[in-house]
Structure formats: structure tokens, C-alpha cells
Amino acid sequence: MSIENSNDESVIRFYENIRIQVAADRASGGRHHLLGNTAKQHADVLREEIDRRRLTADRIDWP
């Protein structure tokens, strides 16, 4: 299933899941992070879709 075919709730849920994982990485305090460029690229695609649909979601604060 492509993102374009996902319902609004799913798009937000996928994005929020990445945001929570980034926050957990940040909270761990280590210099090694579990999420890398692939997750950031996926989040960027989701963010574009959120904006295109005029939905609201907190932006991800990447380390």
C-alpha cells in the first residue's frame, strides 16, 4: 500500500511513530542513534503527504 492510498489516520500514525522513536533516541543521550537517514527520508515523505492533505502533526526535532 502506498502512502497516497493510506487514510489520514494511518499517515499521521506512521509519522508520529517515527517522531516518538526520534525522541527516544534523543532521550537515550548516546551519540549513536537507532534511526538514520532512511527513517528521516521516510518521515520527509510522510511530512509532505501530511502537508498536502492539510493535516496537522508536530514536526520531528531531529538530533
MODELLER restraints for C-alpha pairs under 7 A, 6 or more apart:
rsr = mdl.restraints
at = mdl.atoms
rsr.add(forms.Gaussian(group=physical.xy_distance, feature=features.Distance(at['CA:3:A'], at['CA:11:A']), mean=6.93, stdev=0.5))
rsr.add(forms.Gaussian(group=physical.xy_distance, feature=features.Distance(at['CA:11:A'], at['CA:46:A']), mean=6.54, stdev=0.5))
rsr.add(forms.Gaussian(group=physical.xy_distance, feature=features.Distance(at['CA:12:A'], at['CA:57:A']), mean=6.87, stdev=0.5))
rsr.add(forms.Gaussian(group=physical.xy_distance, feature=features.Distance(at['CA:15:A'], at['CA:43:A']), mean=6.03, stdev=0.5))
rsr.add(forms.Gaussian(group=physical.xy_distance, feature=features.Distance(at['CA:15:A'], at['CA:46:A']), mean=6.14, stdev=0.5))
rsr.add(forms.Gaussian(group=physical.xy_distance, feature=features.Distance(at['CA:18:A'], at['CA:43:A']), mean=6.90, stdev=0.5))
rsr.add(forms.Gaussian(group=physical.xy_distance, feature=features.Distance(at['CA:19:A'], at['CA:60:A']), mean=5.32, stdev=0.5))
rsr.add(forms.Gaussian(group=physical.xy_distance, feature=features.Distance(at['CA:22:A'], at['CA:35:A']), mean=6.87, stdev=0.5))
rsr.add(forms.Gaussian(group=physical.xy_distance, feature=features.Distance(at['CA:22:A'], at['CA:62:A']), mean=6.72, stdev=0.5))
rsr.add(forms.Gaussian(group=physical.xy_distance, feature=features.Distance(at['CA:25:A'], at['CA:33:A']), mean=5.65, stdev=0.5))
rsr.add(forms.Gaussian(group=physical.xy_distance, feature=features.Distance(at['CA:25:A'], at['CA:34:A']), mean=6.51, stdev=0.5))
rsr.add(forms.Gaussian(group=physical.xy_distance, feature=features.Distance(at['CA:26:A'], at['CA:63:A']), mean=6.71, stdev=0.5))
rsr.add(forms.Gaussian(group=physical.xy_distance, feature=features.Distance(at['CA:50:A'], at['CA:56:A']), mean=6.90, stdev=0.5))
